[in-house]
Amino acid sequence: MREVVYLSEGKLNEFLPEPRRALPAVKLHAGVSLAGINVETPAPDNARNLRRHLERVEKELDRHTAWYTEPDLTPGCWVQFEAPLNWVTLRGRHQDLVLFVDPAPDSVSPHQPDTNRRLLLHGSARHLLGRPPIQVDGPALTGLEGSGHSAGTIFVTNAGRVVSALAHAHDPLESGTGTAEENPPMSQTSMQRSGIRDLLAAVDAESSEASTHALMFGYARVSALLAETATEMGCLVASPLIVEYAN
């Protein structure tokens, strides 16, 4: 019995052969395994077809995708991962954004991989199938600067640009989000190193108070890659197709 935490049907749709056809409308019970799919229409084969399609896609990805710690990965490619992950949502306007983040390197985790690269997965909270994630305050997204005016000048922090980019990185082919061409890759401007660092630091600080990490595995498409330096770990930013408990 497999227990799925997150499943993006939009990404799953991308693997349908041409001509594209829509997957059956399904409703997934929160907190149960994939066996708990409830089909909204009276066609009993739809849920089985969905499971079979997911199994075929995972089998194909398992054959051809790289491990998330491998070098020379580029945005748009698919990776496999297995790592201890915390999952959180941010309070406020970006609460629909869910983040899966591996624990900080100095935290205690028996499953911490031996790598110089962290993992940051971003997706929509509506794709969560398990228990609700912890809500955290996250980093400062806006602030005030300047003293020439009483209200100052409102600006967006680097972390704010990163969060905004992740929150608007919709799956192609999902209702109302347009095609892949209409949702271009994230720009280097929106994914600044300092912004990613601030976001990771904020999630790490919250997770040290209430850790939710569990060993998980799955497949994700690379959004951005932060190279490691002599003093800082790298970070792979990716959008998951599926996240499952590994045990």
Order of alpha helices (4+ residues) and beta strands (2+ residues): beta-alpha-beta-beta-alpha-beta-beta-beta-beta-beta-beta-beta-alpha-alpha-beta-beta
